[in-house]
Amino acid sequence: MGDGSVRPVDRGKPSAALIEFIESKPEVLSNILKKRRPKALIPGCGKGYDVVALALHGFDTYGLEISGKGAATARQSGLPSDHINNQIYQSDQSI
């Protein structure tokens, strides 16, 4: 923690609440995916763990991150772009 490489909020995996939802409500996800390919916007996506988790479960995902370093790391997630539309946007901070 002292070297600045990992912040306390960076657990290295998707949020606990998202993991719990995905694991405990498979019928909800199944019903959503039957109708259409859903889209998910993850503001403050950090390194993109939630973006990846939802993309791997059938969502078109879009992450929004103000940190250039976080957005750059998220872009390197390795998601196969041929069947997953995952996009990470960096805020221009001009607001």
mmCIF file as gemmi writes it, N, C-alpha and C atoms, coordinates in Angstrom:
data_model
loop_
_atom_site.group_PDB
_atom_site.id
_atom_site.type_symbol
_atom_site.label_atom_id
_atom_site.label_alt_id
_atom_site.label_comp_id
_atom_site.label_asym_id
_atom_site.label_entity_id
_atom_site.label_seq_id
_atom_site.pdbx_PDB_ins_code
_atom_site.Cartn_x
_atom_site.Cartn_y
_atom_site.Cartn_z
_atom_site.occupancy
_atom_site.B_iso_or_equiv
_atom_site.pdbx_formal_charge
_atom_site.auth_seq_id
_atom_site.auth_asym_id
_atom_site.pdbx_PDB_model_num
ATOM 1 N N . MET Axp A 1 ? 0.823 -1.19 0 1 0 ? 1 A 1
ATOM 2 C CA . MET Axp A 1 ? 0 0 0 1 0 ? 1 A 1
ATOM 3 C C . MET Axp A 1 ? 0.866 1.253 0 1 0 ? 1 A 1
ATOM 4 N N . GLY Axp A 2 ? 2.031 1.221 0.591 1 0 ? 2 A 1
ATOM 5 C CA . GLY Axp A 2 ? 2.869 2.394 0.661 1 0 ? 2 A 1
ATOM 6 C C . GLY Axp A 2 ? 3.517 2.787 -0.652 1 0 ? 2 A 1
ATOM 7 N N . ASP Axp A 3 ? 3.61 1.844 -1.599 1 0 ? 3 A 1
ATOM 8 C CA . ASP Axp A 3 ? 4.257 2.171 -2.868 1 0 ? 3 A 1
ATOM 9 C C . ASP Axp A 3 ? 3.316 2.82 -3.868 1 0 ? 3 A 1
ATOM 10 N N . GLY Axp A 4 ? 2.041 2.919 -3.561 1 0 ? 4 A 1
ATOM 11 C CA . GLY Axp A 4 ? 1.08 3.586 -4.433 1 0 ? 4 A 1
ATOM 12 C C . GLY Axp A 4 ? 0.553 2.725 -5.565 1 0 ? 4 A 1
ATOM 13 N N . SER Axp A 5 ? 0.991 1.472 -5.665 1 0 ? 5 A 1
ATOM 14 C CA . SER Axp A 5 ? 0.561 0.639 -6.79 1 0 ? 5 A 1
ATOM 15 C C . SER Axp A 5 ? -0.847 0.079 -6.609 1 0 ? 5 A 1
ATOM 16 N N . VAL Axp A 6 ? -1.272 -0.148 -5.388 1 0 ? 6 A 1
ATOM 17 C CA . VAL Axp A 6 ? -2.61 -0.684 -5.14 1 0 ? 6 A 1
ATOM 18 C C . VAL Axp A 6 ? -3.302 0.189 -4.107 1 0 ? 6 A 1
ATOM 19 N N . ARG Axp A 7 ? -4.432 0.7 -4.488 1 0 ? 7 A 1
ATOM 20 C CA . ARG Axp A 7 ? -5.202 1.523 -3.56 1 0 ? 7 A 1
ATOM 21 C C . ARG Axp A 7 ? -6.153 0.625 -2.77 1 0 ? 7 A 1
ATOM 22 N N . PRO Axp A 8 ? -6.568 1.031 -1.582 1 0 ? 8 A 1
ATOM 23 C CA . PRO Axp A 8 ? -7.457 0.198 -0.767 1 0 ? 8 A 1
ATOM 24 C C . PRO Axp A 8 ? -8.743 -0.215 -1.485 1 0 ? 8 A 1
ATOM 25 N N . VAL Axp A 9 ? -9.227 0.593 -2.427 1 0 ? 9 A 1
ATOM 26 C CA . VAL Axp A 9 ? -10.464 0.244 -3.122 1 0 ? 9 A 1
ATOM 27 C C . VAL Axp A 9 ? -10.217 -0.719 -4.281 1 0 ? 9 A 1
ATOM 28 N N . ASP Axp A 10 ? -8.981 -0.978 -4.645 1 0 ? 10 A 1
ATOM 29 C CA . ASP Axp A 10 ? -8.663 -1.9 -5.731 1 0 ? 10 A 1
ATOM 30 C C . ASP Axp A 10 ? -8.454 -3.293 -5.147 1 0 ? 10 A 1
ATOM 31 N N . ARG Axp A 11 ? -9.506 -4.112 -5.243 1 0 ? 11 A 1
ATOM 32 C CA . ARG Axp A 11 ? -9.441 -5.464 -4.691 1 0 ? 11 A 1
ATOM 33 C C . ARG Axp A 11 ? -8.906 -6.466 -5.704 1 0 ? 11 A 1
ATOM 34 N N . GLY Axp A 12 ? -8.722 -6.035 -6.951 1 0 ? 12 A 1
ATOM 35 C CA . GLY Axp A 12 ? -8.212 -6.939 -7.967 1 0 ? 12 A 1
ATOM 36 C C . GLY Axp A 12 ? -9.252 -7.869 -8.553 1 0 ? 12 A 1
ATOM 37 N N . LYS Axp A 13 ? -10.521 -7.578 -8.299 1 0 ? 13 A 1
ATOM 38 C CA . LYS Axp A 13 ? -11.611 -8.401 -8.831 1 0 ? 13 A 1
ATOM 39 C C . LYS Axp A 13 ? -12.899 -7.58 -8.82 1 0 ? 13 A 1
ATOM 40 N N . PRO Axp A 14 ? -13.954 -8.092 -9.455 1 0 ? 14 A 1
ATOM 41 C CA . PRO Axp A 14 ? -15.225 -7.345 -9.469 1 0 ? 14 A 1
ATOM 42 C C . PRO Axp A 14 ? -15.751 -7.108 -8.056 1 0 ? 14 A 1
ATOM 43 N N . SER Axp A 15 ? -16.654 -6.15 -7.94 1 0 ? 15 A 1
ATOM 44 C CA . SER Axp A 15 ? -17.219 -5.819 -6.63 1 0 ? 15 A 1
ATOM 45 C C . SER Axp A 15 ? -17.96 -7.022 -6.049 1 0 ? 15 A 1
ATOM 46 N N . ALA Axp A 16 ? -17.918 -7.131 -4.738 1 0 ? 16 A 1
ATOM 47 C CA . ALA Axp A 16 ? -18.571 -8.247 -4.049 1 0 ? 16 A 1
ATOM 48 C C . ALA Axp A 16 ? -20.065 -8.287 -4.349 1 0 ? 16 A 1
ATOM 49 N N . ALA Axp A 17 ? -20.701 -7.124 -4.412 1 0 ? 17 A 1
ATOM 50 C CA . ALA Axp A 17 ? -22.141 -7.073 -4.682 1 0 ? 17 A 1
ATOM 51 C C . ALA Axp A 17 ? -22.457 -7.599 -6.082 1 0 ? 17 A 1
ATOM 52 N N . LEU Axp A 18 ? -21.621 -7.266 -7.059 1 0 ? 18 A 1
ATOM 53 C CA . LEU Axp A 18 ? -21.849 -7.751 -8.422 1 0 ? 18 A 1
ATOM 54 C C . LEU Axp A 18 ? -21.651 -9.264 -8.496 1 0 ? 18 A 1
ATOM 55 N N . ILE Axp A 19 ? -20.6 -9.757 -7.885 1 0 ? 19 A 1
ATOM 56 C CA . ILE Axp A 19 ? -20.355 -11.204 -7.866 1 0 ? 19 A 1
ATOM 57 C C . ILE Axp A 19 ? -21.527 -11.928 -7.21 1 0 ? 19 A 1
ATOM 58 N N . GLU Axp A 20 ? -21.991 -11.406 -6.083 1 0 ? 20 A 1
ATOM 59 C CA . GLU Axp A 20 ? -23.12 -12.028 -5.378 1 0 ? 20 A 1
ATOM 60 C C . GLU Axp A 20 ? -24.368 -12.047 -6.257 1 0 ? 20 A 1
ATOM 61 N N . PHE Axp A 21 ? -24.641 -10.939 -6.948 1 0 ? 21 A 1
ATOM 62 C CA . PHE Axp A 21 ? -25.815 -10.879 -7.821 1 0 ? 21 A 1
ATOM 63 C C . PHE Axp A 21 ? -25.71 -11.912 -8.944 1 0 ? 21 A 1
ATOM 64 N N . ILE Axp A 22 ? -24.57 -11.956 -9.6 1 0 ? 22 A 1
ATOM 65 C CA . ILE Axp A 22 ? -24.379 -12.887 -10.718 1 0 ? 22 A 1
ATOM 66 C C . ILE Axp A 22 ? -24.541 -14.335 -10.251 1 0 ? 22 A 1
ATOM 67 N N . GLU Axp A 23 ? -23.965 -14.65 -9.099 1 0 ? 23 A 1
ATOM 68 C CA . GLU Axp A 23 ? -24.013 -16.026 -8.604 1 0 ? 23 A 1
ATOM 69 C C . GLU Axp A 23 ? -25.357 -16.41 -8.003 1 0 ? 23 A 1
ATOM 70 N N . SER Axp A 24 ? -26.057 -15.456 -7.397 1 0 ? 24 A 1
ATOM 71 C CA . SER Axp A 24 ? -27.299 -15.799 -6.698 1 0 ? 24 A 1
ATOM 72 C C . SER Axp A 24 ? -28.558 -15.6 -7.528 1 0 ? 24 A 1
ATOM 73 N N . LYS Axp A 25 ? -28.463 -14.926 -8.659 1 0 ? 25 A 1
ATOM 74 C CA . LYS Axp A 25 ? -29.646 -14.63 -9.474 1 0 ? 25 A 1
ATOM 75 C C . LYS Axp A 25 ? -29.461 -15.051 -10.932 1 0 ? 25 A 1
ATOM 76 N N . PRO Axp A 26 ? -29.05 -16.28 -11.196 1 0 ? 26 A 1
ATOM 77 C CA . PRO Axp A 26 ? -28.841 -16.673 -12.594 1 0 ? 26 A 1
ATOM 78 C C . PRO Axp A 26 ? -30.116 -16.598 -13.429 1 0 ? 26 A 1
ATOM 79 N N . GLU Axp A 27 ? -31.267 -16.812 -12.798 1 0 ? 27 A 1
ATOM 80 C CA . GLU Axp A 27 ? -32.534 -16.745 -13.537 1 0 ? 27 A 1
ATOM 81 C C . GLU Axp A 27 ? -32.839 -15.327 -14.004 1 0 ? 27 A 1
ATOM 82 N N . VAL Axp A 28 ? -32.449 -14.338 -13.24 1 0 ? 28 A 1
ATOM 83 C CA . VAL Axp A 28 ? -32.66 -12.943 -13.637 1 0 ? 28 A 1
ATOM 84 C C . VAL Axp A 28 ? -31.802 -12.629 -14.864 1 0 ? 28 A 1
ATOM 85 N N . LEU Axp A 29 ? -30.534 -13.006 -14.811 1 0 ? 29 A 1
ATOM 86 C CA . LEU Axp A 29 ? -29.651 -12.774 -15.957 1 0 ? 29 A 1
ATOM 87 C C . LEU Axp A 29 ? -30.139 -13.53 -17.184 1 0 ? 29 A 1
ATOM 88 N N . SER Axp A 30 ? -30.581 -14.753 -16.985 1 0 ? 30 A 1
ATOM 89 C CA . SER Axp A 30 ? -31.081 -15.555 -18.103 1 0 ? 30 A 1
ATOM 90 C C . SER Axp A 30 ? -32.277 -14.892 -18.773 1 0 ? 30 A 1
ATOM 91 N N . ASN Axp A 31 ? -33.213 -14.379 -17.974 1 0 ? 31 A 1
ATOM 92 C CA . ASN Axp A 31 ? -34.397 -13.704 -18.521 1 0 ? 31 A 1
ATOM 93 C C . ASN Axp A 31 ? -34.022 -12.432 -19.274 1 0 ? 31 A 1
ATOM 94 N N . ILE Axp A 32 ? -33.078 -11.69 -18.748 1 0 ? 32 A 1
ATOM 95 C CA . ILE Axp A 32 ? -32.631 -10.457 -19.406 1 0 ? 32 A 1
ATOM 96 C C . ILE Axp A 32 ? -31.991 -10.788 -20.751 1 0 ? 32 A 1
ATOM 97 N N . LEU Axp A 33 ? -31.132 -11.791 -20.765 1 0 ? 33 A 1
ATOM 98 C CA . LEU Axp A 33 ? -30.389 -12.137 -21.978 1 0 ? 33 A 1
ATOM 99 C C . LEU Axp A 33 ? -31.265 -12.772 -23.051 1 0 ? 33 A 1
ATOM 100 N N . LYS Axp A 34 ? -32.391 -13.363 -22.664 1 0 ? 34 A 1
ATOM 101 C CA . LYS Axp A 34 ? -33.313 -13.952 -23.647 1 0 ? 34 A 1
ATOM 102 C C . LYS Axp A 34 ? -33.959 -12.877 -24.51 1 0 ? 34 A 1
ATOM 103 N N . LYS Axp A 35 ? -34.199 -11.714 -23.927 1 0 ? 35 A 1
ATOM 104 C CA . LYS Axp A 35 ? -34.918 -10.641 -24.617 1 0 ? 35 A 1
ATOM 105 C C . LYS Axp A 35 ? -34.021 -9.866 -25.574 1 0 ? 35 A 1
ATOM 106 N N . ARG Axp A 36 ? -32.819 -9.572 -25.146 1 0 ? 36 A 1
ATOM 107 C CA . ARG Axp A 36 ? -31.907 -8.761 -25.956 1 0 ? 36 A 1
ATOM 108 C C . ARG Axp A 36 ? -30.535 -8.782 -25.282 1 0 ? 36 A 1
ATOM 109 N N . ARG Axp A 37 ? -29.555 -8.288 -25.989 1 0 ? 37 A 1
ATOM 110 C CA . ARG Axp A 37 ? -28.221 -8.154 -25.383 1 0 ? 37 A 1
ATOM 111 C C . ARG Axp A 37 ? -28.218 -6.84 -24.603 1 0 ? 37 A 1
ATOM 112 N N . PRO Axp A 38 ? -28.23 -6.906 -23.283 1 0 ? 38 A 1
ATOM 113 C CA . PRO Axp A 38 ? -28.319 -5.685 -22.477 1 0 ? 38 A 1
ATOM 114 C C . PRO Axp A 38 ? -27.024 -4.885 -22.487 1 0 ? 38 A 1
ATOM 115 N N . LYS Axp A 39 ? -27.164 -3.615 -22.187 1 0 ? 39 A 1
ATOM 116 C CA . LYS Axp A 39 ? -26.016 -2.712 -22.088 1 0 ? 39 A 1
ATOM 117 C C . LYS Axp A 39 ? -25.831 -2.339 -20.621 1 0 ? 39 A 1
ATOM 118 N N . ALA Axp A 40 ? -24.587 -2.142 -20.236 1 0 ? 40 A 1
ATOM 119 C CA . ALA Axp A 40 ? -24.283 -1.744 -18.865 1 0 ? 40 A 1
ATOM 120 C C . ALA Axp A 40 ? -23.249 -0.626 -18.892 1 0 ? 40 A 1
ATOM 121 N N . LEU Axp A 41 ? -23.526 0.453 -18.172 1 0 ? 41 A 1
ATOM 122 C CA . LEU Axp A 41 ? -22.583 1.553 -17.997 1 0 ? 41 A 1
ATOM 123 C C . LEU Axp A 41 ? -22.054 1.473 -16.577 1 0 ? 41 A 1
ATOM 124 N N . ILE Axp A 42 ? -20.746 1.436 -16.441 1 0 ? 42 A 1
ATOM 125 C CA . ILE Axp A 42 ? -20.126 1.368 -15.126 1 0 ? 42 A 1
ATOM 126 C C . ILE Axp A 42 ? -19.322 2.642 -14.915 1 0 ? 42 A 1
ATOM 127 N N . PRO Axp A 43 ? -19.924 3.651 -14.256 1 0 ? 43 A 1
ATOM 128 C CA . PRO Axp A 43 ? -19.18 4.881 -13.965 1 0 ? 43 A 1
ATOM 129 C C . PRO Axp A 43 ? -18.164 4.614 -12.855 1 0 ? 43 A 1
ATOM 130 N N . GLY Axp A 44 ? -17.01 5.247 -12.967 1 0 ? 44 A 1
ATOM 131 C CA . GLY Axp A 44 ? -15.961 5.022 -11.969 1 0 ? 44 A 1
ATOM 132 C C . GLY Axp A 44 ? -15.476 3.582 -12.016 1 0 ? 44 A 1
ATOM 133 N N . CYS Axp A 45 ? -15.252 3.068 -13.228 1 0 ? 45 A 1
ATOM 134 C CA . CYS Axp A 45 ? -14.965 1.638 -13.409 1 0 ? 45 A 1
ATOM 135 C C . CYS Axp A 45 ? -13.57 1.225 -12.96 1 0 ? 45 A 1
ATOM 136 N N . GLY Axp A 46 ? -12.719 2.188 -12.626 1 0 ? 46 A 1
ATOM 137 C CA . GLY Axp A 46 ? -11.374 1.833 -12.175 1 0 ? 46 A 1
ATOM 138 C C . GLY Axp A 46 ? -10.637 1.03 -13.224 1 0 ? 46 A 1
ATOM 139 N N . LYS Axp A 47 ? -10.111 -0.111 -12.823 1 0 ? 47 A 1
ATOM 140 C CA . LYS Axp A 47 ? -9.347 -0.956 -13.74 1 0 ? 47 A 1
ATOM 141 C C . LYS Axp A 47 ? -10.237 -1.873 -14.571 1 0 ? 47 A 1
ATOM 142 N N . GLY Axp A 48 ? -11.542 -1.754 -14.431 1 0 ? 48 A 1
ATOM 143 C CA . GLY Axp A 48 ? -12.463 -2.448 -15.323 1 0 ? 48 A 1
ATOM 144 C C . GLY Axp A 48 ? -12.925 -3.827 -14.899 1 0 ? 48 A 1
ATOM 145 N N . TYR Axp A 49 ? -12.744 -4.194 -13.647 1 0 ? 49 A 1
ATOM 146 C CA . TYR Axp A 49 ? -13.135 -5.534 -13.21 1 0 ? 49 A 1
ATOM 147 C C . TYR Axp A 49 ? -14.634 -5.791 -13.41 1 0 ? 49 A 1
ATOM 148 N N . ASP Axp A 50 ? -15.475 -4.818 -13.054 1 0 ? 50 A 1
ATOM 149 C CA . ASP Axp A 50 ? -16.923 -4.993 -13.236 1 0 ? 50 A 1
ATOM 150 C C . ASP Axp A 50 ? -17.291 -4.985 -14.719 1 0 ? 50 A 1
ATOM 151 N N . VAL Axp A 51 ? -16.571 -4.199 -15.514 1 0 ? 51 A 1
ATOM 152 C CA . VAL Axp A 51 ? -16.799 -4.159 -16.963 1 0 ? 51 A 1
ATOM 153 C C . VAL Axp A 51 ? -16.56 -5.548 -17.547 1 0 ? 51 A 1
ATOM 154 N N . VAL Axp A 52 ? -15.46 -6.168 -17.167 1 0 ? 52 A 1
ATOM 155 C CA . VAL Axp A 52 ? -15.117 -7.499 -17.663 1 0 ? 52 A 1
ATOM 156 C C . VAL Axp A 52 ? -16.141 -8.529 -17.194 1 0 ? 52 A 1
ATOM 157 N N . ALA Axp A 53 ? -16.494 -8.485 -15.909 1 0 ? 53 A 1
ATOM 158 C CA . ALA Axp A 53 ? -17.436 -9.475 -15.366 1 0 ? 53 A 1
ATOM 159 C C . ALA Axp A 53 ? -18.766 -9.446 -16.105 1 0 ? 53 A 1
ATOM 160 N N . LEU Axp A 54 ? -19.306 -8.264 -16.319 1 0 ? 54 A 1
ATOM 161 C CA . LEU Axp A 54 ? -20.594 -8.174 -17.015 1 0 ? 54 A 1
ATOM 162 C C . LEU Axp A 54 ? -20.461 -8.538 -18.49 1 0 ? 54 A 1
ATOM 163 N N . ALA Axp A 55 ? -19.362 -8.149 -19.116 1 0 ? 55 A 1
ATOM 164 C CA . ALA Axp A 55 ? -19.155 -8.5 -20.528 1 0 ? 55 A 1
ATOM 165 C C . ALA Axp A 55 ? -19.091 -10.014 -20.703 1 0 ? 55 A 1
ATOM 166 N N . LEU Axp A 56 ? -18.435 -10.68 -19.79 1 0 ? 56 A 1
ATOM 167 C CA . LEU Axp A 56 ? -18.324 -12.135 -19.88 1 0 ? 56 A 1
ATOM 168 C C . LEU Axp A 56 ? -19.647 -12.844 -19.604 1 0 ? 56 A 1
ATOM 169 N N . HIS Axp A 57 ? -20.604 -12.115 -19.058 1 0 ? 57 A 1
ATOM 170 C CA . HIS Axp A 57 ? -21.945 -12.667 -18.822 1 0 ? 57 A 1
ATOM 171 C C . HIS Axp A 57 ? -22.953 -12.173 -19.853 1 0 ? 57 A 1
ATOM 172 N N . GLY Axp A 58 ? -22.476 -11.655 -20.984 1 0 ? 58 A 1
ATOM 173 C CA . GLY Axp A 58 ? -23.358 -11.344 -22.1 1 0 ? 58 A 1
ATOM 174 C C . GLY Axp A 58 ? -23.782 -9.901 -22.274 1 0 ? 58 A 1
ATOM 175 N N . PHE Axp A 59 ? -23.255 -8.992 -21.484 1 0 ? 59 A 1
ATOM 176 C CA . PHE Axp A 59 ? -23.618 -7.581 -21.588 1 0 ? 59 A 1
ATOM 177 C C . PHE Axp A 59 ? -22.677 -6.851 -22.538 1 0 ? 59 A 1
ATOM 178 N N . ASP Axp A 60 ? -23.206 -5.868 -23.272 1 0 ? 60 A 1
ATOM 179 C CA . ASP Axp A 60 ? -22.365 -4.876 -23.933 1 0 ? 60 A 1
ATOM 180 C C . ASP Axp A 60 ? -22.014 -3.885 -22.836 1 0 ? 60 A 1
ATOM 181 N N . THR Axp A 61 ? -20.755 -3.758 -22.514 1 0 ? 61 A 1
ATOM 182 C CA . THR Axp A 61 ? -20.369 -2.956 -21.359 1 0 ? 61 A 1
ATOM 183 C C . THR Axp A 61 ? -19.594 -1.71 -21.756 1 0 ? 61 A 1
ATOM 184 N N . TYR Axp A 62 ? -19.796 -0.678 -20.985 1 0 ? 62 A 1
ATOM 185 C CA . TYR Axp A 62 ? -19.129 0.609 -21.192 1 0 ? 62 A 1
ATOM 186 C C . TYR Axp A 62 ? -18.651 1.099 -19.833 1 0 ? 62 A 1
ATOM 187 N N . GLY Axp A 63 ? -17.359 1.333 -19.701 1 0 ? 63 A 1
ATOM 188 C CA . GLY Axp A 63 ? -16.811 1.841 -18.456 1 0 ? 63 A 1
ATOM 189 C C . GLY Axp A 63 ? -16.434 3.304 -18.604 1 0 ? 63 A 1
ATOM 190 N N . LEU Axp A 64 ? -16.616 4.066 -17.558 1 0 ? 64 A 1
ATOM 191 C CA . LEU Axp A 64 ? -16.239 5.476 -17.533 1 0 ? 64 A 1
ATOM 192 C C . LEU Axp A 64 ? -15.287 5.672 -16.36 1 0 ? 64 A 1
ATOM 193 N N . GLU Axp A 65 ? -14.094 6.175 -16.647 1 0 ? 65 A 1
ATOM 194 C CA . GLU Axp A 65 ? -13.083 6.332 -15.609 1 0 ? 65 A 1
ATOM 195 C C . GLU Axp A 65 ? -12.368 7.662 -15.772 1 0 ? 65 A 1
ATOM 196 N N . ILE Axp A 66 ? -12.219 8.389 -14.672 1 0 ? 66 A 1
ATOM 197 C CA . ILE Axp A 66 ? -11.574 9.699 -14.693 1 0 ? 66 A 1
ATOM 198 C C . ILE Axp A 66 ? -10.041 9.567 -14.673 1 0 ? 66 A 1
ATOM 199 N N . SER Axp A 67 ? -9.534 8.478 -14.113 1 0 ? 67 A 1
ATOM 200 C CA . SER Axp A 67 ? -8.091 8.267 -14.007 1 0 ? 67 A 1
ATOM 201 C C . SER Axp A 67 ? -7.526 7.706 -15.306 1 0 ? 67 A 1
ATOM 202 N N . GLY Axp A 68 ? -6.556 8.394 -15.863 1 0 ? 68 A 1
ATOM 203 C CA . GLY Axp A 68 ? -5.918 7.91 -17.084 1 0 ? 68 A 1
ATOM 204 C C . GLY Axp A 68 ? -5.254 6.559 -16.886 1 0 ? 68 A 1
ATOM 205 N N . LYS Axp A 69 ? -4.617 6.358 -15.734 1 0 ? 69 A 1
ATOM 206 C CA . LYS Axp A 69 ? -3.944 5.09 -15.448 1 0 ? 69 A 1
ATOM 207 C C . LYS Axp A 69 ? -4.964 3.961 -15.312 1 0 ? 69 A 1
ATOM 208 N N . GLY Axp A 70 ? -6.059 4.232 -14.617 1 0 ? 70 A 1
ATOM 209 C CA . GLY Axp A 70 ? -7.103 3.215 -14.46 1 0 ? 70 A 1
ATOM 210 C C . GLY Axp A 70 ? -7.722 2.842 -15.789 1 0 ? 70 A 1
ATOM 211 N N . ALA Axp A 71 ? -8.027 3.84 -16.619 1 0 ? 71 A 1
ATOM 212 C CA . ALA Axp A 71 ? -8.632 3.584 -17.928 1 0 ? 71 A 1
ATOM 213 C C . ALA Axp A 71 ? -7.675 2.802 -18.82 1 0 ? 71 A 1
ATOM 214 N N . ALA Axp A 72 ? -6.389 3.152 -18.78 1 0 ? 72 A 1
ATOM 215 C CA . ALA Axp A 72 ? -5.401 2.438 -19.599 1 0 ? 72 A 1
ATOM 216 C C . ALA Axp A 72 ? -5.304 0.975 -19.175 1 0 ? 72 A 1
ATOM 217 N N . THR Axp A 73 ? -5.312 0.725 -17.876 1 0 ? 73 A 1
ATOM 218 C CA . THR Axp A 73 ? -5.266 -0.649 -17.373 1 0 ? 73 A 1
ATOM 219 C C . THR Axp A 73 ? -6.514 -1.414 -17.788 1 0 ? 73 A 1
ATOM 220 N N . ALA Axp A 74 ? -7.671 -0.773 -17.692 1 0 ? 74 A 1
ATOM 221 C CA . ALA Axp A 74 ? -8.927 -1.428 -18.062 1 0 ? 74 A 1
ATOM 222 C C . ALA Axp A 74 ? -8.945 -1.793 -19.543 1 0 ? 74 A 1
ATOM 223 N N . ARG Axp A 75 ? -8.37 -0.951 -20.375 1 0 ? 75 A 1
ATOM 224 C CA . ARG Axp A 75 ? -8.339 -1.233 -21.819 1 0 ? 75 A 1
ATOM 225 C C . ARG Axp A 75 ? -7.521 -2.485 -22.136 1 0 ? 75 A 1
ATOM 226 N N . GLN Axp A 76 ? -6.637 -2.854 -21.25 1 0 ? 76 A 1
ATOM 227 C CA . GLN Axp A 76 ? -5.774 -4.018 -21.465 1 0 ? 76 A 1
ATOM 228 C C . GLN Axp A 76 ? -6.381 -5.294 -20.885 1 0 ? 76 A 1
ATOM 229 N N . SER Axp A 77 ? -7.689 -5.302 -20.675 1 0 ? 77 A 1
ATOM 230 C CA . SER Axp A 77 ? -8.355 -6.429 -20.019 1 0 ? 77 A 1
ATOM 231 C C . SER Axp A 77 ? -8.297 -7.718 -20.814 1 0 ? 77 A 1
ATOM 232 N N . GLY Axp A 78 ? -8.056 -7.621 -22.11 1 0 ? 78 A 1
ATOM 233 C CA . GLY Axp A 78 ? -7.953 -8.818 -22.926 1 0 ? 78 A 1
ATOM 234 C C . GLY Axp A 78 ? -9.277 -9.413 -23.358 1 0 ? 78 A 1
ATOM 235 N N . LEU Axp A 79 ? -10.352 -8.659 -23.256 1 0 ? 79 A 1
ATOM 236 C CA . LEU Axp A 79 ? -11.642 -9.172 -23.706 1 0 ? 79 A 1
ATOM 237 C C . LEU Axp A 79 ? -11.624 -9.369 -25.214 1 0 ? 79 A 1
ATOM 238 N N . PRO Axp A 80 ? -12.183 -10.46 -25.687 1 0 ? 80 A 1
ATOM 239 C CA . PRO Axp A 80 ? -12.232 -10.676 -27.135 1 0 ? 80 A 1
ATOM 240 C C . PRO Axp A 80 ? -13.179 -9.691 -27.798 1 0 ? 80 A 1
ATOM 241 N N . SER Axp A 81 ? -12.636 -8.792 -28.59 1 0 ? 81 A 1
ATOM 242 C CA . SER Axp A 81 ? -13.44 -7.712 -29.161 1 0 ? 81 A 1
ATOM 243 C C . SER Axp A 81 ? -14.375 -8.177 -30.268 1 0 ? 81 A 1
ATOM 244 N N . ASP Axp A 82 ? -14.19 -9.405 -30.773 1 0 ? 82 A 1
ATOM 245 C CA . ASP Axp A 82 ? -15.06 -9.857 -31.847 1 0 ? 82 A 1
ATOM 246 C C . ASP Axp A 82 ? -16.475 -10.165 -31.376 1 0 ? 82 A 1
ATOM 247 N N . HIS Axp A 83 ? -16.657 -10.454 -30.095 1 0 ? 83 A 1
ATOM 248 C CA . HIS Axp A 83 ? -18.017 -10.717 -29.632 1 0 ? 83 A 1
ATOM 249 C C . HIS Axp A 83 ? -18.402 -9.95 -28.379 1 0 ? 83 A 1
ATOM 250 N N . ILE Axp A 84 ? -17.534 -9.107 -27.898 1 0 ? 84 A 1
ATOM 251 C CA . ILE Axp A 84 ? -17.854 -8.288 -26.73 1 0 ? 84 A 1
ATOM 252 C C . ILE Axp A 84 ? -17.518 -6.841 -27.043 1 0 ? 84 A 1
ATOM 253 N N . ASN Axp A 85 ? -18.507 -5.986 -26.905 1 0 ? 85 A 1
ATOM 254 C CA . ASN Axp A 85 ? -18.296 -4.56 -27.133 1 0 ? 85 A 1
ATOM 255 C C . ASN Axp A 85 ? -17.989 -3.925 -25.785 1 0 ? 85 A 1
ATOM 256 N N . ASN Axp A 86 ? -16.743 -3.977 -25.373 1 0 ? 86 A 1
ATOM 257 C CA . ASN Axp A 86 ? -16.369 -3.347 -24.114 1 0 ? 86 A 1
ATOM 258 C C . ASN Axp A 86 ? -15.588 -2.083 -24.428 1 0 ? 86 A 1
ATOM 259 N N . GLN Axp A 87 ? -16.02 -0.998 -23.869 1 0 ? 87 A 1
ATOM 260 C CA . GLN Axp A 87 ? -15.347 0.269 -24.126 1 0 ? 87 A 1
ATOM 261 C C . GLN Axp A 87 ? -15.071 0.967 -22.805 1 0 ? 87 A 1
ATOM 262 N N . ILE Axp A 88 ? -13.882 1.497 -22.674 1 0 ? 88 A 1
ATOM 263 C CA . ILE Axp A 88 ? -13.499 2.257 -21.492 1 0 ? 88 A 1
ATOM 264 C C . ILE Axp A 88 ? -13.24 3.683 -21.95 1 0 ? 88 A 1
ATOM 265 N N . TYR Axp A 89 ? -13.931 4.608 -21.338 1 0 ? 89 A 1
ATOM 266 C CA . TYR Axp A 89 ? -13.764 6.019 -21.673 1 0 ? 89 A 1
ATOM 267 C C . TYR Axp A 89 ? -13.105 6.731 -20.508 1 0 ? 89 A 1
ATOM 268 N N . GLN Axp A 90 ? -12.199 7.631 -20.828 1 0 ? 90 A 1
ATOM 269 C CA . GLN Axp A 90 ? -11.583 8.463 -19.801 1 0 ? 90 A 1
ATOM 270 C C . GLN Axp A 90 ? -12.254 9.822 -19.841 1 0 ? 90 A 1
ATOM 271 N N . SER Axp A 91 ? -12.636 10.318 -18.688 1 0 ? 91 A 1
ATOM 272 C CA . SER Axp A 91 ? -13.256 11.636 -18.603 1 0 ? 91 A 1
ATOM 273 C C . SER Axp A 91 ? -12.243 12.709 -18.973 1 0 ? 91 A 1
ATOM 274 N N . ASP Axp A 92 ? -12.732 13.781 -19.588 1 0 ? 92 A 1
ATOM 275 C CA . ASP Axp A 92 ? -11.83 14.892 -19.912 1 0 ? 92 A 1
ATOM 276 C C . ASP Axp A 92 ? -11.629 15.822 -18.715 1 0 ? 92 A 1
ATOM 277 N N . GLN Axp A 93 ? -12.314 15.581 -17.631 1 0 ? 93 A 1
ATOM 278 C CA . GLN Axp A 93 ? -12.199 16.332 -16.379 1 0 ? 93 A 1
ATOM 279 C C . GLN Axp A 93 ? -12.499 17.815 -16.528 1 0 ? 93 A 1
ATOM 280 N N . SER Axp A 94 ? -13.147 18.221 -17.61 1 0 ? 94 A 1
ATOM 281 C CA . SER Axp A 94 ? -13.405 19.645 -17.817 1 0 ? 94 A 1
ATOM 282 C C . SER Axp A 94 ? -14.751 20.094 -17.258 1 0 ? 94 A 1
ATOM 283 N N . ILE Axp A 95 ? -15.46 19.181 -16.665 1 0 ? 95 A 1
ATOM 284 C CA . ILE Axp A 95 ? -16.791 19.516 -16.14 1 0 ? 95 A 1
ATOM 285 C C . ILE Axp A 95 ? -16.67 20.267 -14.837 1 0 ? 95 A 1
